[in-house]
Structure formats: C-alpha cells, structure tokens
Amino acid sequence: MAGECILIVDDNEMNVKLLRWVLEKHGYTVHTASDAQTARAGIRAVHPQLVLMDIQLPDVDGLQLTREFKADPDLRSIPIVAVTSYAMKGDRQRTVDAGCDGYITKPIDTKQFPIEIQKYLRGGRGGTPA
C-alpha cells in the first residue's frame, strides 16, 4: 500500500538506488542504511513496516543484525526480508534460521519485486523459489 515505510539495509550504492527507485515508483517511503550502526538507529527512528536486509554488510553480518532485531521485543514484529546475491544451496535456510521472513535474490526482477514486497507487507511469506 502506498506510503508504507521500508528500510533498505545495503552497502552497495547501486543496489540501493535500484531498490529505492522501484519502491518509490510504487509509492513507498524509503529509508536507507549502509551499515549496522545506521540500521540500528534507522529502524528505531522510523519503525518501518518492512526491512530489506543485505547479508553482506561491511561491519556486521546481515544475518547477525537480523537476529539482533528479532531478539528485541520492540522490533521483532517487523518483517525482515533478505535481499542477497547468495543463491547457493542452504542459503535460504540460513536466512530463515536467522529470523528472516523471506528471501529475494539479486539481481531483482523489477516487475516481480513490488509484487513480492506487497506479499511481505500483508504478512505473507514470499520469496524466490529455491
């Protein structure tokens, strides 16, 4: 639904630009963080309806950051979707085990991506087939 807030946690500027462009085109409010410290502050400041989490961050592994957010009673209800170039066998399960609510592989399909985002915002579990 237009106007919903999404936090993108990704240190790759090109990925952030693409995700932001697609999401804003569909009416979402987008905030970004390029590292764990900024993500920690951002999630508390804007309390987004969804977090898109890159797994490879410069300071803290995205899965560790997900575990941290899911362990916090004030944040655990926020869906977190791993958006990653990891597509090896077992990677999806690692994200689920860390607490991610879904898994989308990079590069994203710009037509399918907003549909998947909407599923997660409605409380569903979407994601790219394994």
N, C-alpha and C positions, 0 to 999 in steps of 0.2 A: 504494500500500500504506500502510495506516495507520501513523502515526508518522514518516513521511518528513518531512524539513525543507525548507521552502520560504521563500525570501526574497522579499518584495514590496518593490520599489523604486518608490514613487509618492508624490508630494507632496500629492495630493488626499485629505483625510481620509475623505470619504465613499466613495471608491473603495476605499481600504484597508480600511475597516470591512466593506464588502460582500465583498471578496475573502477577507478573514480569516474572516468568518462562514461562507462557503461551504466554505472549505478545512478549517477546524477541525471543522465539522459532519461532514466526511468523514474525520476522524481525523488530519489532517496537523498537524505542528508548524509554526507560522508565526512568522517574524521580519519586522520591517519596517524600512525606511529611507526617509526623506523627502527625502534629498539625496545627492549623490555621496560626500561625505566619510563619512557614516554608512553608506552602502552598501559603500564600500571596507573599512571596519572590520568591518562585519557579515559580509561574505562570507568574510573570513579567520577571524573568530571562530567562526562556526557551520558553515562549509563545507557549504552546503545542497546538496540533491540537485537543486534547480531554482531558477532566479531568474525572477521575473516582473518585467519591466522596462518602466516607463512611458517614453515617448520624450521627453516634455516635462518636464524637471526644472528647478528654479529656478537651479541653478548650472552644471551640465554637461549637455549633451545626452545623453539615454539611449543613443543610438547610439554616441557617443564613449565613454561608460562601458563599453558592451558591447565595443567594440574593445579598450579597455584590459584588461578581464578576459580576453578571448580571447587577448591577446598574452602573458599571464602563464602560464608552464608549470604553475604550481600550481593555476590556476583554469580553464584552457581547456576541461577536460573537463566542466565544469558546464554543463548546458543552460540557455540563456537564451531566454525567450520574450517577445517584445514584446507588451505589452497596451496598446493605444492607441486613441484615438478617430480617429487618422489612417486614412482609408479611401479615399484618393484613388489614382488610377492611378499606379503606380510606388512607392507607399509600402511595399508588401510587399517589393519587390526591394531597396529601400534598407535595410530591416531585415536581409535575408539578406546583403547585401553587407557590412554592419557586423559580421556574425558571429552574428546571432540564429538560433536553431534552429527558431523558429516565430513565429507572428503570430496574435494573437487580438484582435478588435476590441471596443471598448466601444460601447455597454453590453454586458456579458457576458450570456449566456443561462445562468442559474443552474442549469438542469438539464443542459445540454450541457458547461458549463465543467469539472466534475470528470472527465468522460469524456476531454476533451482533455488535461487535466493528467496523467491516468494514461498517455496515449499518450506524452507527452513524458518522463515518468519511466521508461518502458520503453525509451526510446531512439528512439522513432519521431518522425516529423515530422508534426504535425497542422496545425491552423490553419483559420481561416475561409476558405472559398473566395473567390477574387478576384472 
